[in-house]
């Protein structure tokens, strides 16, 4: 057995006692309570074991494949962003979908409102009246 496994086995009650501290975000406070009885190596091993036990997964996060494409900096709706090619495509698709749903819905609700229809009818009446006034002013009576 390696020394880490021996430390973990020997200090199992301490590890169990530190789990609630880790869940409350106070692991260092809990470690400090037991630090007088622990050496530096044991303290580090216990800390890592508590973190491993309370994490969602014990597999290390691998983000080495992130942003393998050239990364672009741009502004989208006034927000500065940095995305790779895949992220840019996703953003374009989602933005287009949002814009289509939002603008179509707003356009339909506006055009169906009585206020908007009344405004359109008034504008049409004004155009018709203006057309007739121009024709009457330019009309000459034949003599």
C-alpha positions as a LaTeX table, in Angstrom:
\begin{tabular}{lrrr}
\hline
Residue & $x$ (\AA) & $y$ (\AA) & $z$ (\AA) \\
\hline
Unk1 & 0.00 & 0.00 & 0.00 \\
Unk2 & 1.22 & 3.49 & $-0.80$ \\
Unk3 & 1.63 & 6.15 & 1.87 \\
Unk4 & $-1.40$ & 8.08 & 0.58 \\
Unk5 & $-3.65$ & 5.05 & 0.98 \\
Unk6 & $-2.26$ & 4.43 & 4.46 \\
Unk7 & $-2.94$ & 8.04 & 5.45 \\
Unk8 & $-6.49$ & 7.83 & 4.06 \\
Unk9 & $-7.14$ & 4.55 & 5.90 \\
Unk10 & $-5.64$ & 5.82 & 9.17 \\
Unk11 & $-7.51$ & 9.14 & 9.13 \\
Unk12 & $-10.90$ & 7.90 & 7.82 \\
Unk13 & $-12.86$ & 9.37 & 10.78 \\
Unk14 & $-11.24$ & 12.78 & 10.18 \\
Unk15 & $-12.13$ & 12.60 & 6.48 \\
Unk16 & $-15.76$ & 11.78 & 7.33 \\
Unk17 & $-15.84$ & 14.64 & 9.82 \\
Unk18 & $-14.53$ & 17.10 & 7.21 \\
Unk19 & $-17.13$ & 16.26 & 4.54 \\
Unk20 & $-19.83$ & 18.55 & 6.07 \\
Unk21 & $-17.27$ & 21.37 & 6.25 \\
Unk22 & $-16.52$ & 20.92 & 2.54 \\
Unk23 & $-20.22$ & 20.93 & 1.67 \\
Unk24 & $-20.60$ & 24.23 & 3.52 \\
Unk25 & $-17.50$ & 25.64 & 1.78 \\
Unk26 & $-15.47$ & 25.73 & 5.03 \\
Unk27 & $-12.96$ & 22.92 & 4.42 \\
Unk28 & $-9.93$ & 24.96 & 5.49 \\
Unk29 & $-11.66$ & 25.89 & 8.74 \\
Unk30 & $-12.25$ & 22.20 & 9.46 \\
Unk31 & $-8.68$ & 21.29 & 8.53 \\
Unk32 & $-7.36$ & 23.96 & 10.88 \\
Unk33 & $-9.24$ & 22.34 & 13.76 \\
Unk34 & $-7.33$ & 19.09 & 13.18 \\
Unk35 & $-4.02$ & 20.57 & 11.98 \\
Unk36 & $-2.32$ & 20.26 & 15.38 \\
Unk37 & $-2.54$ & 16.46 & 15.06 \\
Unk38 & $-1.65$ & 16.23 & 11.35 \\
Unk39 & 1.62 & 16.69 & 9.51 \\
Unk40 & 1.74 & 18.66 & 6.24 \\
Unk41 & 1.68 & 15.62 & 3.95 \\
Unk42 & $-1.25$ & 14.02 & 5.80 \\
Unk43 & $-3.10$ & 17.33 & 5.78 \\
Unk44 & $-2.71$ & 17.65 & 1.99 \\
Unk45 & $-3.75$ & 14.03 & 1.33 \\
Unk46 & $-6.81$ & 14.38 & 3.58 \\
Unk47 & $-7.79$ & 17.65 & 1.89 \\
Unk48 & $-7.55$ & 16.07 & $-1.58$ \\
Unk49 & $-9.51$ & 13.01 & $-0.46$ \\
Unk50 & $-12.33$ & 15.12 & 1.00 \\
Unk51 & $-12.50$ & 17.16 & $-2.19$ \\
Unk52 & $-12.53$ & 13.97 & $-4.27$ \\
Unk53 & $-15.31$ & 12.44 & $-2.19$ \\
Unk54 & $-17.53$ & 15.52 & $-2.34$ \\
Unk55 & $-17.02$ & 16.34 & $-6.02$ \\
Unk56 & $-19.55$ & 15.33 & $-8.66$ \\
Unk57 & $-16.97$ & 13.14 & $-10.34$ \\
Unk58 & $-13.49$ & 12.07 & $-9.41$ \\
Unk59 & $-12.32$ & 12.21 & $-13.03$ \\
Unk60 & $-10.26$ & 15.33 & $-13.70$ \\
Unk61 & $-11.79$ & 17.82 & $-16.10$ \\
Unk62 & $-10.11$ & 17.72 & $-19.48$ \\
Unk63 & $-10.62$ & 20.87 & $-21.51$ \\
Unk64 & $-7.63$ & 20.36 & $-23.81$ \\
Unk65 & $-9.98$ & 19.92 & $-26.78$ \\
Unk66 & $-11.66$ & 23.28 & $-26.16$ \\
Unk67 & $-11.21$ & 25.95 & $-28.80$ \\
Unk68 & $-9.00$ & 24.03 & $-31.19$ \\
Unk69 & $-10.09$ & 26.31 & $-34.01$ \\
Unk70 & $-8.85$ & 29.87 & $-34.32$ \\
Unk71 & $-10.64$ & 32.03 & $-31.78$ \\
Unk72 & $-12.42$ & 35.19 & $-32.93$ \\
Unk73 & $-13.21$ & 38.30 & $-30.91$ \\
Unk74 & $-16.38$ & 40.14 & $-31.89$ \\
Unk75 & $-19.31$ & 42.10 & $-30.52$ \\
Unk76 & $-22.80$ & 40.55 & $-30.43$ \\
Unk77 & $-25.71$ & 42.78 & $-29.36$ \\
Unk78 & $-23.10$ & 45.10 & $-27.83$ \\
Unk79 & $-21.46$ & 42.33 & $-25.77$ \\
Unk80 & $-17.79$ & 41.57 & $-26.40$ \\
Unk81 & $-17.33$ & 37.84 & $-27.04$ \\
Unk82 & $-14.54$ & 35.42 & $-27.82$ \\
Unk83 & $-15.63$ & 32.21 & $-29.56$ \\
Unk84 & $-14.19$ & 29.51 & $-31.77$ \\
Unk85 & $-15.75$ & 28.41 & $-35.06$ \\
Unk86 & $-18.18$ & 25.92 & $-33.48$ \\
Unk87 & $-19.33$ & 28.43 & $-30.85$ \\
Unk88 & $-19.86$ & 31.06 & $-33.52$ \\
Unk89 & $-22.07$ & 28.70 & $-35.55$ \\
Unk90 & $-24.14$ & 27.82 & $-32.48$ \\
Unk91 & $-24.54$ & 31.52 & $-31.61$ \\
Unk92 & $-25.63$ & 32.36 & $-35.18$ \\
Unk93 & $-28.21$ & 29.55 & $-35.25$ \\
Unk94 & $-29.67$ & 30.42 & $-31.86$ \\
Unk95 & $-29.74$ & 34.15 & $-32.66$ \\
Unk96 & $-31.51$ & 33.52 & $-35.97$ \\
Unk97 & $-34.06$ & 31.28 & $-34.26$ \\
Unk98 & $-34.64$ & 33.88 & $-31.52$ \\
Unk99 & $-34.94$ & 36.75 & $-33.98$ \\
Unk100 & $-37.43$ & 34.84 & $-36.13$ \\
Unk101 & $-39.65$ & 33.89 & $-33.20$ \\
Unk102 & $-39.43$ & 37.27 & $-31.53$ \\
Unk103 & $-39.86$ & 39.50 & $-34.56$ \\
Unk104 & $-42.64$ & 37.41 & $-36.14$ \\
Unk105 & $-44.57$ & 37.35 & $-32.86$ \\
Unk106 & $-44.15$ & 41.09 & $-32.27$ \\
Unk107 & $-45.03$ & 41.92 & $-35.89$ \\
Unk108 & $-48.20$ & 39.81 & $-35.74$ \\
Unk109 & $-49.32$ & 41.28 & $-32.43$ \\
Unk110 & $-48.73$ & 44.83 & $-33.68$ \\
Unk111 & $-50.41$ & 44.35 & $-37.04$ \\
Unk112 & $-53.45$ & 42.71 & $-35.43$ \\
Unk113 & $-53.98$ & 45.54 & $-32.94$ \\
Unk114 & $-56.86$ & 47.96 & $-33.53$ \\
Unk115 & $-54.55$ & 50.95 & $-32.99$ \\
Unk116 & $-52.23$ & 49.84 & $-35.80$ \\
Unk117 & $-55.09$ & 49.10 & $-38.18$ \\
Unk118 & $-56.62$ & 52.50 & $-37.45$ \\
Unk119 & $-53.27$ & 54.14 & $-38.14$ \\
Unk120 & $-52.97$ & 52.35 & $-41.49$ \\
Unk121 & $-56.53$ & 53.41 & $-42.47$ \\
Unk122 & $-55.78$ & 57.06 & $-41.58$ \\
Unk123 & $-52.59$ & 56.99 & $-43.67$ \\
Unk124 & $-54.49$ & 55.49 & $-46.62$ \\
Unk125 & $-57.19$ & 58.19 & $-46.33$ \\
Unk126 & $-54.50$ & 60.90 & $-46.25$ \\
Unk127 & $-52.88$ & 59.46 & $-49.39$ \\
Unk128 & $-56.23$ & 59.34 & $-51.21$ \\
Unk129 & $-57.10$ & 62.91 & $-50.14$ \\
Unk130 & $-53.65$ & 64.17 & $-51.20$ \\
Unk131 & $-53.98$ & 62.45 & $-54.58$ \\
Unk132 & $-57.38$ & 64.06 & $-55.19$ \\
Unk133 & $-56.21$ & 67.52 & $-54.13$ \\
Unk134 & $-53.25$ & 67.32 & $-56.52$ \\
Unk135 & $-55.56$ & 66.21 & $-59.33$ \\
Unk136 & $-58.11$ & 68.96 & $-58.62$ \\
Unk137 & $-55.39$ & 71.61 & $-58.50$ \\
Unk138 & $-53.89$ & 70.47 & $-61.79$ \\
Unk139 & $-57.23$ & 70.01 & $-63.50$ \\
Unk140 & $-58.04$ & 72.77 & $-65.92$ \\
Unk141 & $-61.48$ & 73.38 & $-67.29$ \\
Unk142 & $-61.48$ & 73.19 & $-71.05$ \\
Unk143 & $-62.92$ & 76.24 & $-72.71$ \\
\hline
\end{tabular}
